[in-house]
Structure formats: structure tokens, C-alpha cells
Amino acid sequence: MGDFTMKAVLTLIALVMISGYYVIEADHPVEMKSVKVEWDDTIWSIAEKNTLPGEDIRNRVWQIKKDNGITDGTTLQPGDVLEVRK
């Protein structure tokens, strides 16, 4: 398979996987709760308090960051409000 064809196939697969993720997520409404950031909170500590039994805390950290548009350079401030999945 040529280089261009392989890239096209991989791109198509990625698009199908991404669109499938959003379809699955759209079929199951996600319940969110607001969490007010306290002076000593970190994303990790908030995730720790909201991680479900058997869930990998790293996935929860990633989800909180994604849901709130948090990048690596973002600093939490006391009084900030984060949306966290229930």
C-alpha cells in the first residue's frame, strides 16, 4: 500500500473511532456536579474524591481536565468551580 493510501486509511479509522465515541457518549447523558476549588485542592485531589470504585484515578484526572478545558499550564484558584462527572 502506498504511503498516501495508508495515511488515508489510518485517518479514516481515527475519524470513525472518534465519531463512535461521541455517539456512544451522546446515547448516555452524563451527569455532572459542580465542585468548588478549596485553597489546597489539586486536580489530583479532586479526582481522588470523585473516583469510582475500581476506576483508575488517572482516567478521572484526564476527564476532569478535558471537561473543564484545563491544560498543563492551568493553575487552580480557590473559588474556581469545576464540573465533575458523577
C-alpha positions as MATLAB code, in Angstrom:
seq = 'MGDFTMKAVLTLIALVMISGYYVIEADHPVEMKSVKVEWDDTIWSIAEKNTLPGEDIRNRVWQIKKDNGITDGTTLQPGDVLEVRK';
ca = [
       0.000    0.000    0.000;
       1.351    3.413   -0.850;
       2.220    5.977    1.798;
      -0.727    8.197    0.862;
      -3.207    5.308    0.913;
      -2.016    4.097    4.315;
      -2.346    7.616    5.762;
      -5.853    7.919    4.291;
      -6.890    4.564    5.793;
      -5.476    5.437    9.221;
      -7.144    8.852    9.132;
     -10.490    7.254    8.240;
     -10.155    4.731   11.068;
      -9.351    7.513   13.547;
     -12.366    9.556   12.407;
     -14.689    6.567   12.740;
     -13.367    5.826   16.233;
     -13.753    9.453   17.331;
     -17.263    9.787   15.934;
     -18.205    6.466   17.533;
     -17.013    7.770   20.902;
     -19.245   10.823   20.671;
     -22.239    8.780   19.532;
     -21.839    6.406   22.461;
     -21.419    9.309   24.870;
     -24.457   11.104   23.408;
     -26.611    7.992   23.941;
     -25.811    8.065   27.646;
     -26.326   11.502   29.187;
     -23.542   12.338   31.578;
     -24.479   13.676   34.997;
     -22.178   16.405   36.235;
     -21.747   18.079   39.578;
     -20.065   21.360   40.410;
     -17.049   21.210   42.709;
     -15.731   24.410   44.284;
     -11.939   24.508   44.471;
     -10.578   24.965   48.003;
      -7.189   26.525   48.833;
      -5.288   23.214   48.948;
      -7.065   21.397   46.095;
      -5.320   19.983   43.056;
      -6.872   18.242   40.098;
      -5.483   15.014   41.527;
      -7.103   15.563   44.954;
     -10.445   16.446   43.353;
     -10.221   13.352   41.150;
      -9.330   11.247   44.185;
     -12.509   12.367   45.982;
     -14.614   11.627   42.883;
     -13.115    8.391   41.564;
     -15.481    5.446   41.415;
     -14.521    2.085   42.958;
     -12.290    0.208   40.532;
     -11.702    3.297   38.366;
      -8.146    4.360   37.547;
      -7.645    7.810   39.073;
      -5.554    8.841   36.053;
      -8.617    8.448   33.837;
     -10.610   10.671   36.189;
      -7.859   13.324   36.175;
      -7.846   13.255   32.359;
     -11.655   13.516   32.209;
     -11.787   16.478   34.625;
      -9.138   18.271   32.594;
     -10.959   17.534   29.326;
     -14.404   18.531   30.628;
     -13.103   21.827   32.023;
     -10.662   22.797   29.262;
      -7.709   22.565   31.618;
      -4.250   22.496   30.057;
      -0.959   21.688   31.759;
      -0.332   25.406   32.334;
      -3.665   25.985   34.085;
      -3.487   26.858   37.779;
      -6.491   26.220   40.014;
      -7.524   29.094   42.239;
      -9.643   28.881   45.400;
     -13.220   29.619   44.440;
     -12.910   28.175   40.916;
     -15.734   25.802   40.075;
     -15.053   22.607   38.154;
     -17.626   20.345   36.542;
     -17.003   16.729   37.542;
     -18.789   13.665   36.226;
     -20.829   11.805   38.829;
];
